[in-house]
Amino acid sequence: MGKEKRRRKTYAQIRGINKKLWGWNSPIPRTEKEMTEEKEYWSLDELVALTETVQEIEVEHQGKYIKLQWCELVESEEPKFDLDESLDEATKNQKYMELGKERCLAMLNKAAAKSADGPTITKELWEQLPSTLKYKMQNTMMGVDVSDFQSG
């Protein structure tokens, strides 16, 4: 019994398969939007302005909305802490969660100082808010896309 030879597909054959399946010559299918969309780039002045601009968005929570205002922080405004490397992972994670909370509060406070008409969320009020709402607010301020947080 002889060995069967495996026949390799040529580049032209692969291109033909891709064109047949996806309608074009690339092995990676793309959406119409991705193929026609022009990229926008930030200027350095625009990026610097983000740290002085009050950003505002409405966050939906259980069928109602809350107005959220924040400002980006520069490095000198970021909360800092020393992390003891000998701590166990659970304690380290708790410290990072605390740092994230402090960072969000600093972003909220910076916006409150710049915009008197917006809502002011104090540390005391923050502690009383529902956890799911706080996570939504933090994710929004940090630019995390969690489109369907509550349903899993």
N, C-alpha and C positions, 0 to 999 in steps of 0.2 A: 504494500500500500504506500503510495507516494505522498509526500508532503504537499499539502495544498498551499499554493502561494497566495499571500494576501496582496491584493491589488490596492495600491495607494491611489487616492483621488488626486487628480491634478488640480492646480490652482484654477484653471478654467472651469473644471467640473464643480469645484466648490463655489466659485462665483455664480455659476448657473443655478446651483441649488439655492443659494442665498437669494438670488434675484427672483427665483420662482416662489420661494417661501415668503420673503419680506418685500419684494417689489423693488429692490435696489441691490447694490453690490457689496454692502457691508455685512459682516457677520453679526453685528449688533443692531437689533431693531431699534428704531427711534420713533418718537412721536412726531407728528407734523409740527407741533409747537417747537420742539427741540431743533428741528431742521431749519426753521425759518426765524427763530428768535435771535435778536441781536443782544449781545451782552452789554451791560452797563457797568462802568467802572467808577469807583469812588475817587475823587480828588483828595489830596491831603488836607486841603482846607475844609472840605465837607466832613472828613473824619474828625478833625479837631473840633469843628462846630457841634458834633454830636455830644460832646462833653458839656456843652453850654446850652443845649436845646432841650426843652421839656418835651418828652415824647408822651403821647397820650393814646390810649386804646381802651375799648370797652371789652371787659372779660365777662363771658356768659357763665352763670352759675345757677343751676336748677331753675332755668326758665327766666331769670332776671339778669340784669347787667349791673356791673360796678365799673365806674370810671377809674382807670389806673393811670397815674402820671409818674414818670421817673426820668432821671438823667443818667447818662453813662458816666462812669467814674474814671478819673485819671489815676495812675498808679499810686500817687501820694495820698489819694483819698480812699484807697482800698483798705479794708480792715486787715490787720496783720495778727498773726499769732505764732508762737513757737510750738513746734510739734516734737514731742519726745519720741524718738524712734523705738524706744523700748516698750512703748504701750502696745497692748493687744489691738488687733484689727477692729474690733467692735468699738473700742474707745477712740481710735483714730477716726473711724467713720463718723462717730458722734461729734468729734471736733470739727470735721469738714462740714457737717450739716450745720453746726453753729456758725461757722465762718460764712456759709452761703446765706444764712438768715441775716447775719450782720451786714453782709454786702447788699442784699436787697433793701434792708432798712436804710442803709446809707444812700442808695439810689433814690428811694422814696423821699427821704428827708431833703436831699439836694433839690429835687423837683419842688417840694413844698416851699423851700426857701426862695425859689425863683418865681413861683406862681401862686399867688395868694388865693386865686379863685378855685383851685383844685382841691380834691379831698386830701386831708392830712391823716396818714396812718401812723400813729405813734407805736412805740415798742409795746406798750401796755395793750393797745387795741389789737396789734398784730398777734399777740399771745392768745387773744380770745377768738380769733377768726377760725372757721372750720379748716381742718388740715387740707382737704381737697381744694378749697379755694386758694389757700396759701400756695400749694403746689402749682396750681394754674397760673397764679400771679408770678411766682418765681420763674417758671418756665417761660412765660411771656417776656419778662424782663431780660432773661438770659439768652433769649433767642432759640429756645428748644421747641421743636415742633412736635407737640403731642396732641394730635387732632382729636382723639377719642379717649381721653384719660379715664373717665368714669366707667366706661363699658369694658375696659380691660384691654 
